[in-house]
Amino acid sequence: MRGRVAWIHVAPIKSLRIQARDSVMVGPTGVEEDRRFCIVDEEGHRLNAKRVAAFVSVRPEFDDDMRKLTLHMPDGRRVSGPIELGAPVTVTTSQRQEAGHEVVGPFAAALSSLDGRVGRLVRFDDVGRGVDRARHGGAATLLSVASLDGMAEVAGDGPVDPRRFRMLFGVSDVPAHAEDAWLEQRVKVGDAVVMPMGHVGRCAVTTLDPDSGRSDLDTLAALARYRGDLKSTEPLPFGVWARVVEPGRVAVGDEIVI
């Protein structure tokens, strides 16, 4: 089976707006700038769009070497500053703890203004540690374009924006949910080789419009209707996660070979 890279989406700051790339370098732990930063509360617990839906409406803009950041806020403000690291922070999620350092400057005040709770910007100390399933070697995700068409047909609400699902690579020219059959197989994506290891189970964040942060599409109900009984590694599966077998560069339009 052969396909093509339809899109490349990264999130330099977890939970903030997805960004498209023409090409990326996939290293042993994934794309270096993907999920490099996150937002935590006062106790170091990671905040996500399930808790603060407005996060997805904030567009981060870094300079080329990620030394300066501008947050484009939903109210039109631009909050800018250099990336200067302060105190160490232990980032706590429901599954693990990761080391990082707080980013000092105006960012905490801007992020905290979205719903009133404290939101501190943190950079992970090690590349790849912000990616979901990092403790299992997860470094990349794949979703077929035809799977989005299947979702749209079930949801009955027109085309489905792939940014809702925050997947690294889109795959064109393959049938809907073809990726389900790729588990534990070598998949060549551009110059990189990855091995899908499990399904990506879905949460309420996928119901949010990727620009406004408003809940406007019941993706979970749609998945429950036509994917709920599927045997999978995680419930409500939509796409797969993968380990990196061989690093390499990947560009939109590159061939994907299973």
FIKOLZA-1660 file (N, C-alpha, C; in steps of 0.1 Angstrom, whole numbers, plus 5000, padded with zeros to 4 digits):
% residues 258
   i   px   py   pz ch aa at
   1 5008 4988 5000  A  M  N
   1 5000 5000 5000  A  M CA
   1 5009 5012 5000  A  M  C
   2 5005 5022 4992  A  R  N
   2 5012 5035 4991  A  R CA
   2 5003 5047 4992  A  R  C
   3 5008 5057 4999  A  G  N
   3 5000 5069 5001  A  G CA
   3 5009 5081 4999  A  G  C
   4 5004 5092 5003  A  R  N
   4 5012 5105 5002  A  R CA
   4 5010 5113 5015  A  R  C
   5 5019 5121 5019  A  V  N
   5 5018 5130 5030  A  V CA
   5 5009 5141 5026  A  V  C
   6 4997 5142 5032  A  A  N
   6 4987 5152 5029  A  A CA
   6 4989 5165 5037  A  A  C
   7 4994 5163 5049  A  W  N
   7 4996 5175 5058  A  W CA
   7 5007 5171 5068  A  W  C
   8 5013 5181 5074  A  I  N
   8 5022 5180 5085  A  I CA
   8 5017 5191 5095  A  I  C
   9 5013 5186 5107  A  H  N
   9 5008 5195 5117  A  H CA
   9 5016 5193 5130  A  H  C
  10 5021 5205 5136  A  V  N
  10 5028 5204 5148  A  V CA
  10 5021 5214 5158  A  V  C
  11 5024 5212 5171  A  A  N
  11 5019 5220 5182  A  A CA
  11 5031 5224 5190  A  A  C
  12 5039 5235 5187  A  P  N
  12 5050 5238 5195  A  P CA
  12 5047 5240 5210  A  P  C
  13 5035 5245 5213  A  I  N
  13 5030 5245 5227  A  I CA
  13 5018 5237 5228  A  I  C
  14 5019 5226 5236  A  K  N
  14 5007 5217 5238  A  K CA
  14 4995 5225 5241  A  K  C
  15 4984 5221 5234  A  S  N
  15 4970 5226 5236  A  S CA
  15 4968 5239 5229  A  S  C
  16 4978 5247 5225  A  L  N
  16 4976 5259 5217  A  L CA
  16 4974 5255 5202  A  L  C
  17 4971 5265 5194  A  R  N
  17 4967 5263 5180  A  R CA
  17 4977 5254 5172  A  R  C
  18 4972 5245 5164  A  I  N
  18 4980 5237 5155  A  I CA
  18 4986 5246 5144  A  I  C
  19 4998 5242 5140  A  Q  N
  19 5005 5249 5129  A  Q CA
  19 5009 5239 5118  A  Q  C
  20 5007 5244 5106  A  A  N
  20 5011 5235 5094  A  A CA
  20 5025 5238 5090  A  A  C
  21 5032 5227 5086  A  R  N
  21 5046 5228 5081  A  R CA
  21 5047 5222 5067  A  R  C
  22 5055 5227 5059  A  D  N
  22 5058 5221 5046  A  D CA
  22 5067 5209 5047  A  D  C
  23 5076 5209 5057  A  S  N
  23 5085 5198 5059  A  S CA
  23 5090 5198 5074  A  S  C
  24 5094 5187 5079  A  V  N
  24 5100 5186 5092  A  V CA
  24 5111 5175 5092  A  V  C
  25 5120 5176 5102  A  M  N
  25 5129 5166 5104  A  M CA
  25 5124 5157 5116  A  M  C
  26 5122 5144 5113  A  V  N
  26 5118 5135 5123  A  V CA
  26 5130 5129 5130  A  V  C
  27 5132 5132 5142  A  G  N
  27 5144 5126 5150  A  G CA
  27 5139 5113 5157  A  G  C
  28 5148 5108 5165  A  P  N
  28 5145 5096 5173  A  P CA
  28 5133 5097 5182  A  P  C
  29 5131 5109 5187  A  T  N
  29 5120 5111 5196  A  T CA
  29 5109 5120 5190  A  T  C
  30 5109 5122 5177  A  G  N
  30 5099 5129 5170  A  G CA
  30 5104 5142 5164  A  G  C
  31 5095 5151 5161  A  V  N
  31 5099 5164 5156  A  V CA
  31 5103 5174 5167  A  V  C
  32 5115 5179 5166  A  E  N
  32 5120 5187 5178  A  E CA
  32 5111 5198 5183  A  E  C
  33 5105 5205 5174  A  E  N
  33 5097 5217 5179  A  E CA
  33 5083 5213 5183  A  E  C
  34 5079 5200 5181  A  D  N
  34 5065 5196 5184  A  D CA
  34 5064 5193 5199  A  D  C
  35 5054 5199 5205  A  R  N
  35 5051 5197 5219  A  R CA
  35 5063 5200 5228  A  R  C
  36 5071 5210 5224  A  R  N
  36 5083 5214 5231  A  R CA
  36 5080 5221 5244  A  R  C
  37 5068 5228 5244  A  F  N
  37 5064 5236 5256  A  F CA
  37 5050 5231 5260  A  F  C
  38 5046 5234 5272  A  C  N
  38 5033 5231 5277  A  C CA
  38 5029 5242 5287  A  C  C
  39 5017 5241 5292  A  I  N
  39 5012 5251 5302  A  I CA
  39 5008 5243 5315  A  I  C
  40 5012 5248 5326  A  V  N
  40 5009 5241 5339  A  V CA
  40 5002 5251 5348  A  V  C
  41 4995 5246 5358  A  D  N
  41 4989 5254 5369  A  D CA
  41 4999 5257 5380  A  D  C
  42 4995 5262 5391  A  E  N
  42 5004 5266 5402  A  E CA
  42 5011 5254 5407  A  E  C
  43 5005 5242 5407  A  E  N
  43 5011 5231 5413  A  E CA
  43 5020 5223 5403  A  E  C
  44 5020 5227 5391  A  G  N
  44 5028 5220 5381  A  G CA
  44 5020 5210 5373  A  G  C
  45 5007 5209 5376  A  H  N
  45 4998 5200 5368  A  H CA
  45 4996 5206 5354  A  H  C
  46 4997 5197 5344  A  R  N
  46 4996 5203 5330  A  R CA
  46 4981 5206 5328  A  R  C
  47 4980 5218 5322  A  L  N
  47 4967 5223 5317  A  L CA
  47 4965 5220 5303  A  L  C
  48 4953 5215 5299  A  N  N
  48 4950 5213 5285  A  N CA
  48 4937 5219 5281  A  N  C
  49 4933 5217 5268  A  A  N
  49 4921 5223 5263  A  A CA
  49 4908 5216 5269  A  A  C
  50 4910 5205 5275  A  K  N
  50 4898 5199 5282  A  K CA
  50 4894 5208 5294  A  K  C
  51 4904 5214 5300  A  R  N
  51 4902 5223 5311  A  R CA
  51 4901 5237 5307  A  R  C
  52 4908 5242 5297  A  V  N
  52 4907 5256 5292  A  V CA
  52 4905 5255 5277  A  V  C
  53 4893 5255 5273  A  A  N
  53 4890 5253 5258  A  A CA
  53 4896 5265 5250  A  A  C
  54 4897 5276 5256  A  A  N
  54 4902 5288 5248  A  A CA
  54 4917 5287 5244  A  A  C
  55 4924 5277 5250  A  F  N
  55 4938 5275 5246  A  F CA
  55 4939 5273 5231  A  F  C
  56 4930 5265 5225  A  V  N
  56 4932 5262 5211  A  V CA
  56 4931 5274 5202  A  V  C
  57 4925 5285 5207  A  S  N
  57 4924 5298 5199  A  S CA
  57 4936 5307 5200  A  S  C
  58 4946 5303 5208  A  V  N
  58 4958 5311 5209  A  V CA
  58 4968 5306 5199  A  V  C
  59 4973 5315 5190  A  R  N
  59 4983 5311 5180  A  R CA
  59 4997 5315 5185  A  R  C
  60 5006 5305 5187  A  P  N
  60 5019 5308 5191  A  P CA
  60 5028 5310 5178  A  P  C
  61 5037 5320 5178  A  E  N
  61 5046 5322 5167  A  E CA
  61 5060 5324 5172  A  E  C
  62 5069 5315 5168  A  F  N
  62 5083 5315 5172  A  F CA
  62 5091 5320 5161  A  F  C
  63 5103 5326 5165  A  D  N
  63 5113 5329 5154  A  D CA
  63 5119 5315 5150  A  D  C
  64 5128 5316 5140  A  D  N
  64 5134 5304 5134  A  D CA
  64 5141 5295 5144  A  D  C
  65 5148 5301 5154  A  D  N
  65 5155 5292 5164  A  D CA
  65 5148 5291 5177  A  D  C
  66 5135 5295 5177  A  M  N
  66 5127 5294 5189  A  M CA
  66 5133 5301 5201  A  M  C
  67 5139 5313 5199  A  R  N
  67 5144 5321 5210  A  R CA
  67 5134 5332 5213  A  R  C
  68 5125 5335 5205  A  K  N
  68 5115 5345 5208  A  K CA
  68 5101 5340 5204  A  K  C
  69 5091 5344 5213  A  L  N
  69 5077 5339 5211  A  L CA
  69 5068 5350 5211  A  L  C
  70 5058 5350 5202  A  T  N
  70 5047 5359 5202  A  T CA
  70 5034 5350 5203  A  T  C
  71 5026 5354 5213  A  L  N
  71 5012 5347 5214  A  L CA
  71 5002 5357 5208  A  L  C
  72 4995 5352 5198  A  H  N
  72 4984 5359 5192  A  H CA
  72 4971 5355 5199  A  H  C
  73 4966 5364 5208  A  M  N
  73 4955 5361 5217  A  M CA
  73 4942 5362 5209  A  M  C
  74 4931 5355 5214  A  P  N
  74 4919 5356 5207  A  P CA
  74 4912 5370 5207  A  P  C
  75 4916 5378 5216  A  D  N
  75 4910 5392 5216  A  D CA
  75 4918 5402 5208  A  D  C
  76 4928 5397 5200  A  G  N
  76 4936 5405 5192  A  G CA
  76 4949 5410 5197  A  G  C
  77 4952 5408 5210  A  R  N
  77 4965 5412 5216  A  R CA
  77 4976 5403 5211  A  R  C
  78 4988 5410 5211  A  R  N
  78 5000 5402 5208  A  R CA
  78 5009 5403 5220  A  R  C
  79 5013 5392 5225  A  V  N
  79 5021 5392 5237  A  V CA
  79 5035 5386 5233  A  V  C
  80 5046 5393 5234  A  S  N
  80 5058 5389 5228  A  S CA
  80 5069 5390 5239  A  S  C
  81 5079 5382 5237  A  G  N
  81 5091 5382 5246  A  G CA
  81 5101 5371 5242  A  G  C
  82 5113 5373 5247  A  P  N
  82 5123 5362 5245  A  P CA
  82 5120 5350 5253  A  P  C
  83 5125 5338 5249  A  I  N
  83 5124 5326 5257  A  I CA
  83 5135 5326 5267  A  I  C
  84 5132 5330 5279  A  E  N
  84 5142 5330 5290  A  E CA
  84 5137 5320 5301  A  E  C
  85 5145 5311 5305  A  L  N
  85 5141 5301 5314  A  L CA
  85 5144 5305 5329  A  L  C
  86 5134 5302 5337  A  G  N
  86 5135 5305 5351  A  G CA
  86 5136 5292 5360  A  G  C
  87 5127 5291 5370  A  A  N
  87 5128 5280 5379  A  A CA
  87 5125 5267 5373  A  A  C
  88 5131 5256 5378  A  P  N
  88 5127 5243 5374  A  P CA
  88 5113 5239 5378  A  P  C
  89 5107 5231 5369  A  V  N
  89 5093 5227 5372  A  V CA
  89 5092 5212 5369  A  V  C
  90 5085 5205 5378  A  T  N
  90 5081 5191 5375  A  T CA
  90 5067 5191 5369  A  T  C
  91 5066 5188 5356  A  V  N
  91 5053 5188 5350  A  V CA
  91 5046 5174 5353  A  V  C
  92 5034 5175 5358  A  T  N
  92 5027 5163 5362  A  T CA
  92 5015 5161 5354  A  T  C
  93 5013 5149 5348  A  T  N
  93 5001 5146 5341  A  T CA
  93 4995 5134 5348  A  T  C
  94 4984 5129 5342  A  S  N
  94 4978 5117 5349  A  S CA
  94 4986 5104 5348  A  S  C
  95 4996 5104 5339  A  Q  N
  95 5004 5092 5336  A  Q CA
  95 5019 5093 5340  A  Q  C
  96 5024 5105 5341  A  R  N
  96 5039 5106 5343  A  R CA
  96 5043 5120 5348  A  R  C
  97 5055 5121 5351  A  Q  N
  97 5061 5134 5355  A  Q CA
  97 5073 5137 5345  A  Q  C
  98 5075 5149 5341  A  E  N
  98 5086 5153 5333  A  E CA
  98 5092 5165 5338  A  E  C
  99 5105 5167 5335  A  A  N
  99 5113 5178 5340  A  A CA
  99 5112 5190 5330  A  A  C
 100 5111 5202 5335  A  G  N
 100 5111 5213 5326  A  G CA
 100 5115 5226 5334  A  G  C
 101 5115 5237 5327  A  H  N
 101 5118 5250 5333  A  H CA
 101 5107 5260 5329  A  H  C
 102 5103 5268 5339  A  E  N
 102 5093 5279 5336  A  E CA
 102 5099 5289 5326  A  E  C
 103 5091 5294 5317  A  V  N
 103 5095 5305 5308  A  V CA
 103 5090 5318 5315  A  V  C
 104 5100 5327 5318  A  V  N
 104 5096 5339 5325  A  V CA
 104 5092 5350 5314  A  V  C
 105 5086 5360 5319  A  G  N
 105 5081 5371 5310  A  G CA
 105 5066 5372 5310  A  G  C
 106 5060 5378 5300  A  P  N
 106 5046 5382 5300  A  P CA
 106 5036 5370 5297  A  P  C
 107 5041 5358 5294  A  F  N
 107 5033 5348 5289  A  F CA
 107 5023 5342 5300  A  F  C
 108 5027 5341 5312  A  A  N
 108 5018 5335 5322  A  A CA
 108 5006 5344 5324  A  A  C
 109 5008 5357 5325  A  A  N
 109 4997 5367 5326  A  A CA
 109 4987 5366 5315  A  A  C
 110 4992 5364 5303  A  A  N
 110 4984 5363 5291  A  A CA
 110 4976 5350 5291  A  A  C
 111 4982 5339 5294  A  L  N
 111 4975 5327 5294  A  L CA
 111 4965 5326 5306  A  L  C
 112 4969 5332 5317  A  S  N
 112 4960 5331 5329  A  S CA
 112 4948 5340 5326  A  S  C
 113 4948 5349 5317  A  S  N
 113 4937 5358 5315  A  S CA
 113 4926 5351 5307  A  S  C
 114 4928 5339 5302  A  L  N
 114 4918 5332 5293  A  L CA
 114 4906 5327 5302  A  L  C
 115 4909 5323 5314  A  D  N
 115 4897 5318 5322  A  D CA
 115 4899 5321 5337  A  D  C
 116 4910 5329 5340  A  G  N
 116 4912 5333 5354  A  G CA
 116 4921 5324 5362  A  G  C
 117 4923 5312 5358  A  R  N
 117 4932 5303 5365  A  R CA
 117 4947 5305 5361  A  R  C
 118 4956 5303 5370  A  V  N
 118 4970 5305 5367  A  V CA
 118 4975 5295 5356  A  V  C
 119 4981 5300 5346  A  G  N
 119 4987 5292 5335  A  G CA
 119 5001 5296 5333  A  G  C
 120 5011 5288 5337  A  R  N
 120 5025 5291 5335  A  R CA
 120 5031 5283 5323  A  R  C
 121 5038 5290 5314  A  L  N
 121 5044 5284 5303  A  L CA
 121 5057 5277 5307  A  L  C
 122 5059 5264 5303  A  V  N
 122 5070 5256 5307  A  V CA
 122 5077 5250 5294  A  V  C
 123 5090 5250 5294  A  R  N
 123 5097 5242 5283  A  R CA
 123 5102 5229 5289  A  R  C
 124 5099 5218 5282  A  F  N
 124 5104 5205 5287  A  F CA
 124 5120 5206 5285  A  F  C
 125 5126 5199 5294  A  D  N
 125 5141 5199 5294  A  D CA
 125 5146 5190 5282  A  D  C
 126 5139 5180 5279  A  D  N
 126 5143 5170 5268  A  D CA
 126 5133 5170 5257  A  D  C
 127 5139 5170 5245  A  V  N
 127 5130 5169 5233  A  V CA
 127 5122 5157 5233  A  V  C
 128 5109 5158 5229  A  G  N
 128 5101 5146 5227  A  G CA
 128 5093 5143 5240  A  G  C
 129 5096 5149 5251  A  R  N
 129 5089 5145 5263  A  R CA
 129 5075 5150 5265  A  R  C
 130 5071 5160 5256  A  G  N
 130 5058 5165 5257  A  G CA
 130 5048 5158 5248  A  G  C
 131 5053 5149 5240  A  V  N
 131 5044 5141 5231  A  V CA
 131 5036 5131 5239  A  V  C
 132 5023 5130 5236  A  D  N
 132 5016 5119 5243  A  D CA
 132 5022 5106 5240  A  D  C
 133 5021 5097 5250  A  R  N
 133 5027 5083 5249  A  R CA
 133 5042 5083 5247  A  R  C
 134 5048 5094 5252  A  A  N
 134 5063 5094 5251  A  A CA
 134 5069 5083 5259  A  A  C
 135 5063 5080 5270  A  R  N
 135 5069 5069 5279  A  R CA
 135 5068 5056 5272  A  R  C
 136 5060 5054 5262  A  H  N
 136 5060 5042 5254  A  H CA
 136 5068 5043 5241  A  H  C
 137 5075 5054 5239  A  G  N
 137 5082 5056 5227  A  G CA
 137 5074 5063 5216  A  G  C
 138 5062 5068 5219  A  G  N
 138 5054 5074 5209  A  G CA
 138 5061 5087 5204  A  G  C
 139 5062 5089 5191  A  A  N
 139 5069 5101 5186  A  A CA
 139 5062 5107 5173  A  A  C
 140 5053 5100 5168  A  A  N
 140 5046 5104 5156  A  A CA
 140 5032 5099 5156  A  A  C
 141 5023 5105 5148  A  T  N
 141 5009 5101 5147  A  T CA
 141 5005 5102 5132  A  T  C
 142 4996 5093 5128  A  L  N
 142 4992 5092 5114  A  L CA
 142 4977 5091 5113  A  L  C
 143 4970 5098 5104  A  L  N
 143 4956 5097 5102  A  L CA
 143 4953 5099 5087  A  L  C
 144 4945 5090 5081  A  S  N
 144 4942 5091 5067  A  S CA
 144 4932 5101 5064  A  S  C
 145 4933 5108 5053  A  V  N
 145 4923 5118 5049  A  V CA
 145 4909 5112 5047  A  V  C
 146 4909 5099 5042  A  A  N
 146 4896 5092 5040  A  A CA
 146 4889 5090 5053  A  A  C
 147 4897 5088 5064  A  S  N
 147 4891 5086 5077  A  S CA
 147 4883 5099 5081  A  S  C
 148 4888 5111 5078  A  L  N
 148 4880 5123 5080  A  L CA
 148 4868 5123 5072  A  L  C
 149 4868 5118 5060  A  D  N
 149 4856 5117 5052  A  D CA
 149 4846 5108 5058  A  D  C
 150 4851 5097 5064  A  G  N
 150 4842 5088 5071  A  G CA
 150 4835 5094 5083  A  G  C
 151 4843 5102 5090  A  M  N
 151 4838 5109 5102  A  M CA
 151 4827 5119 5097  A  M  C
 152 4830 5126 5086  A  A  N
 152 4820 5136 5082  A  A CA
 152 4807 5130 5078  A  A  C
 153 4808 5118 5071  A  E  N
 153 4796 5111 5067  A  E CA
 153 4787 5107 5079  A  E  C
 154 4794 5102 5090  A  V  N
 154 4786 5098 5102  A  V CA
 154 4781 5110 5109  A  V  C
 155 4789 5121 5111  A  A  N
 155 4785 5132 5118  A  A CA
 155 4775 5141 5111  A  A  C
 156 4775 5140 5097  A  G  N
 156 4765 5147 5090  A  G CA
 156 4766 5162 5091  A  G  C
 157 4778 5167 5092  A  D  N
 157 4779 5182 5094  A  D CA
 157 4790 5188 5085  A  D  C
 158 4792 5182 5073  A  G  N
 158 4801 5188 5063  A  G CA
 158 4815 5183 5066  A  G  C
 159 4825 5189 5059  A  P  N
 159 4839 5184 5060  A  P CA
 159 4844 5186 5075  A  P  C
 160 4853 5177 5079  A  V  N
 160 4859 5178 5092  A  V CA
 160 4873 5183 5091  A  V  C
 161 4876 5193 5099  A  D  N
 161 4889 5199 5099  A  D CA
 161 4899 5190 5105  A  D  C
 162 4910 5186 5099  A  P  N
 162 4920 5176 5105  A  P CA
 162 4926 5182 5117  A  P  C
 163 4927 5195 5119  A  R  N
 163 4934 5201 5130  A  R CA
 163 4927 5197 5143  A  R  C
 164 4914 5193 5143  A  R  N
 164 4907 5189 5155  A  R CA
 164 4915 5177 5162  A  R  C
 165 4921 5169 5154  A  F  N
 165 4927 5157 5159  A  F CA
 165 4942 5158 5162  A  F  C
 166 4948 5169 5158  A  R  N
 166 4961 5172 5162  A  R CA
 166 4971 5161 5159  A  R  C
 167 4971 5156 5147  A  M  N
 167 4979 5145 5142  A  M CA
 167 4991 5150 5134  A  M  C
 168 5002 5144 5136  A  L  N
 168 5014 5149 5129  A  L CA
 168 5013 5148 5114  A  L  C
 169 5010 5136 5109  A  F  N
 169 5010 5133 5095  A  F CA
 169 4996 5129 5090  A  F  C
 170 4991 5136 5079  A  G  N
 170 4979 5131 5072  A  G CA
 170 4983 5122 5061  A  G  C
 171 4975 5112 5057  A  V  N
 171 4979 5103 5047  A  V CA
 171 4968 5103 5036  A  V  C
 172 4971 5107 5024  A  S  N
 172 4961 5106 5013  A  S CA
 172 4963 5094 5005  A  S  C
 173 4954 5091 4996  A  D  N
 173 4955 5080 4986  A  D CA
 173 4954 5066 4992  A  D  C
 174 4948 5065 5004  A  V  N
 174 4946 5052 5011  A  V CA
 174 4931 5052 5015  A  V  C
 175 4926 5040 5017  A  P  N
 175 4912 5039 5022  A  P CA
 175 4910 5044 5036  A  P  C
 176 4898 5047 5040  A  A  N
 176 4895 5052 5053  A  A CA
 176 4899 5041 5063  A  A  C
 177 4906 5046 5074  A  H  N
 177 4911 5038 5085  A  H CA
 177 4920 5027 5081  A  H  C
 178 4927 5029 5069  A  A  N
 178 4937 5019 5065  A  A CA
 178 4948 5018 5075  A  A  C
 179 4950 5029 5083  A  E  N
 179 4961 5029 5093  A  E CA
 179 4959 5020 5104  A  E  C
 180 4947 5015 5106  A  D  N
 180 4944 5005 5117  A  D CA
 180 4952 4992 5114  A  D  C
 181 4954 4989 5102  A  A  N
 181 4961 4977 5098  A  A CA
 181 4976 4978 5098  A  A  C
 182 4982 4989 5102  A  W  N
 182 4996 4992 5100  A  W CA
 182 5003 4989 5114  A  W  C
 183 4996 4985 5124  A  L  N
 183 5003 4983 5137  A  L CA
 183 5014 4973 5136  A  L  C
 184 5026 4976 5141  A  E  N
 184 5038 4968 5142  A  E CA
 184 5043 4965 5128  A  E  C
 185 5040 4974 5118  A  Q  N
 185 5046 4973 5105  A  Q CA
 185 5055 4985 5103  A  Q  C
 186 5066 4983 5095  A  R  N
 186 5074 4995 5091  A  R CA
 186 5067 5003 5081  A  R  C
 187 5066 5016 5083  A  V  N
 187 5060 5025 5074  A  V CA
 187 5070 5036 5071  A  V  C
 188 5073 5037 5058  A  K  N
 188 5083 5047 5053  A  K CA
 188 5075 5060 5050  A  K  C
 189 5078 5070 5057  A  V  N
 189 5072 5083 5055  A  V CA
 189 5083 5093 5051  A  V  C
 190 5083 5097 5038  A  G  N
 190 5094 5105 5033  A  G CA
 190 5107 5097 5035  A  G  C
 191 5117 5103 5041  A  D  N
 191 5129 5096 5044  A  D CA
 191 5130 5089 5057  A  D  C
 192 5119 5091 5065  A  A  N
 192 5119 5085 5079  A  A CA
 192 5111 5071 5078  A  A  C
 193 5114 5063 5088  A  V  N
 193 5106 5050 5089  A  V CA
 193 5101 5050 5103  A  V  C
 194 5088 5048 5104  A  V  N
 194 5081 5047 5117  A  V CA
 194 5074 5034 5118  A  V  C
 195 5070 5030 5131  A  M  N
 195 5063 5017 5133  A  M CA
 195 5051 5021 5142  A  M  C
 196 5039 5021 5136  A  P  N
 196 5027 5023 5145  A  P CA
 196 5026 5012 5155  A  P  C
 197 5022 5016 5167  A  M  N
 197 5022 5007 5178  A  M CA
 197 5008 5006 5185  A  M  C
 198 4999 5016 5182  A  G  N
 198 4986 5016 5189  A  G CA
 198 4977 5026 5183  A  G  C
 199 4964 5025 5186  A  H  N
 199 4954 5035 5182  A  H CA
 199 4955 5047 5191  A  H  C
 200 4950 5058 5185  A  V  N
 200 4949 5071 5193  A  V CA
 200 4934 5072 5197  A  V  C
 201 4932 5070 5210  A  G  N
 201 4918 5072 5216  A  G CA
 201 4915 5087 5217  A  G  C
 202 4902 5090 5215  A  R  N
 202 4899 5104 5214  A  R CA
 202 4892 5109 5227  A  R  C
 203 4893 5123 5229  A  C  N
 203 4887 5130 5240  A  C CA
 203 4879 5142 5236  A  C  C
 204 4874 5149 5245  A  A  N
 204 4865 5160 5242  A  A CA
 204 4872 5172 5234  A  A  C
 205 4885 5172 5234  A  V  N
 205 4892 5183 5227  A  V CA
 205 4889 5183 5212  A  V  C
 206 4886 5171 5207  A  T  N
 206 4883 5170 5193  A  T CA
 206 4869 5176 5189  A  T  C
 207 4861 5179 5199  A  T  N
 207 4848 5185 5196  A  T CA
 207 4850 5200 5195  A  T  C
 208 4861 5206 5198  A  L  N
 208 4863 5220 5197  A  L CA
 208 4867 5225 5183  A  L  C
 209 4862 5236 5179  A  D  N
 209 4866 5242 5167  A  D CA
 209 4880 5247 5169  A  D  C
 210 4889 5243 5159  A  P  N
 210 4904 5245 5161  A  P CA
 210 4908 5260 5160  A  P  C
 211 4899 5269 5156  A  D  N
 211 4902 5283 5156  A  D CA
 211 4896 5290 5168  A  D  C
 212 4883 5288 5171  A  S  N
 212 4876 5295 5181  A  S CA
 212 4876 5289 5195  A  S  C
 213 4878 5275 5195  A  G  N
 213 4878 5268 5208  A  G CA
 213 4864 5265 5213  A  G  C
 214 4854 5268 5205  A  R  N
 214 4840 5265 5208  A  R CA
 214 4837 5250 5205  A  R  C
 215 4829 5244 5213  A  S  N
 215 4825 5230 5211  A  S CA
 215 4814 5230 5200  A  S  C
 216 4816 5225 5188  A  D  N
 216 4806 5226 5178  A  D CA
 216 4804 5214 5169  A  D  C
 217 4811 5203 5173  A  L  N
 217 4809 5190 5166  A  L CA
 217 4811 5179 5175  A  L  C
 218 4801 5170 5176  A  D  N
 218 4802 5159 5186  A  D CA
 218 4809 5147 5180  A  D  C
 219 4822 5149 5179  A  T  N
 219 4831 5138 5173  A  T CA
 219 4830 5125 5181  A  T  C
 220 4829 5126 5194  A  L  N
 220 4829 5114 5203  A  L CA
 220 4816 5106 5200  A  L  C
 221 4805 5113 5199  A  A  N
 221 4793 5105 5196  A  A CA
 221 4794 5098 5182  A  A  C
 222 4799 5105 5173  A  A  N
 222 4801 5099 5159  A  A CA
 222 4810 5087 5160  A  A  C
 223 4821 5088 5167  A  L  N
 223 4831 5077 5169  A  L CA
 223 4824 5066 5176  A  L  C
 224 4816 5069 5186  A  A  N
 224 4809 5058 5193  A  A CA
 224 4799 5050 5184  A  A  C
 225 4793 5058 5175  A  R  N
 225 4783 5051 5166  A  R CA
 225 4790 5041 5157  A  R  C
 226 4801 5045 5151  A  Y  N
 226 4807 5037 5140  A  Y CA
 226 4820 5031 5143  A  Y  C
 227 4826 5034 5155  A  R  N
 227 4839 5029 5159  A  R CA
 227 4840 5023 5173  A  R  C
 228 4828 5025 5180  A  G  N
 228 4828 5022 5194  A  G CA
 228 4831 5007 5197  A  G  C
 229 4827 4998 5188  A  D  N
 229 4828 4984 5191  A  D CA
 229 4841 4978 5184  A  D  C
 230 4849 4987 5178  A  L  N
 230 4861 4982 5172  A  L CA
 230 4871 4977 5183  A  L  C
 231 4878 4966 5180  A  K  N
 231 4888 4961 5189  A  K CA
 231 4900 4970 5187  A  K  C
 232 4905 4977 5197  A  S  N
 232 4915 4987 5196  A  S CA
 232 4923 4988 5209  A  S  C
 233 4935 4994 5208  A  T  N
 233 4943 4996 5220  A  T CA
 233 4938 5007 5229  A  T  C
 234 4930 5016 5224  A  E  N
 234 4924 5027 5232  A  E CA
 234 4910 5029 5227  A  E  C
 235 4901 5033 5236  A  P  N
 235 4887 5035 5232  A  P CA
 235 4885 5047 5222  A  P  C
 236 4875 5046 5214  A  L  N
 236 4871 5056 5204  A  L CA
 236 4883 5060 5196  A  L  C
 237 4889 5050 5189  A  P  N
 237 4901 5052 5181  A  P CA
 237 4899 5060 5168  A  P  C
 238 4909 5068 5165  A  F  N
 238 4909 5076 5153  A  F CA
 238 4923 5080 5150  A  F  C
 239 4930 5071 5141  A  G  N
 239 4944 5073 5138  A  G CA
 239 4953 5064 5147  A  G  C
 240 4966 5065 5144  A  V  N
 240 4975 5056 5152  A  V CA
 240 4987 5064 5156  A  V  C
 241 4994 5059 5167  A  W  N
 241 5007 5065 5171  A  W CA
 241 5018 5056 5168  A  W  C
 242 5030 5061 5166  A  A  N
 242 5041 5053 5161  A  A CA
 242 5054 5057 5168  A  A  C
 243 5063 5047 5169  A  R  N
 243 5077 5050 5172  A  R CA
 243 5085 5053 5160  A  R  C
 244 5097 5059 5162  A  V  N
 244 5106 5062 5151  A  V CA
 244 5116 5051 5150  A  V  C
 245 5117 5045 5138  A  V  N
 245 5126 5034 5136  A  V CA
 245 5139 5040 5129  A  V  C
 246 5137 5049 5120  A  E  N
 246 5148 5055 5113  A  E CA
 246 5145 5070 5111  A  E  C
 247 5153 5079 5117  A  P  N
 247 5150 5093 5115  A  P CA
 247 5151 5097 5100  A  P  C
 248 5145 5109 5097  A  G  N
 248 5146 5114 5083  A  G CA
 248 5137 5126 5081  A  G  C
 249 5139 5132 5070  A  R  N
 249 5131 5144 5067  A  R CA
 249 5118 5140 5060  A  R  C
 250 5108 5147 5063  A  V  N
 250 5095 5144 5057  A  V CA
 250 5089 5157 5052  A  V  C
 251 5083 5157 5039  A  A  N
 251 5077 5169 5034  A  A CA
 251 5063 5165 5029  A  A  C
 252 5055 5175 5028  A  V  N
 252 5041 5173 5022  A  V CA
 252 5043 5169 5008  A  V  C
 253 5036 5158 5004  A  G  N
 253 5037 5152 4991  A  G CA
 253 5046 5140 4990  A  G  C
 254 5054 5138 5000  A  D  N
 254 5063 5126 5000  A  D CA
 254 5055 5114 5000  A  D  C
 255 5061 5103 4995  A  E  N
 255 5054 5090 4994  A  E CA
 255 5055 5083 5008  A  E  C
 256 5044 5076 5011  A  I  N
 256 5043 5068 5023  A  I CA
 256 5041 5053 5018  A  I  C
 257 5050 5045 5023  A  V  N
 257 5050 5031 5018  A  V CA
 257 5049 5022 5030  A  V  C
 258 5040 5013 5030  A  I  N
 258 5038 5003 5041  A  I CA
 258 5046 4990 5037  A  I  C
% end
